[in-house]
Amino acid sequence: MYRVAVFGRPRAPWREKWEHAMEDAIAMELTSYDASRREYYLAVPTSIEAFTGFAPPDAP
């Protein structure tokens, strides 16, 4: 499970795939695009948190 965080605080819900979390970051304009490499980069201090346990810590 993955989600976008800024300064360590969650900004989006948990997603099943990393790509979906990156789409959240793009939609929130927390990325930069390098046209020469055709890649998005997360803006500092944005991160994509990963959780590999049985359920996310804040799941109902």
PyMOL commands that set and color helices and strands:
alter all, ss='L'
color gray80, all
select helices_A, chain A and resi 18-27
alter helices_A, ss='H'
color red, helices_A
select strands_A, chain A and resi 2-6+9-10+31-34+39-42+46-50
alter strands_A, ss='S'
color yellow, strands_A
deselect
rebuild
show_as cartoon
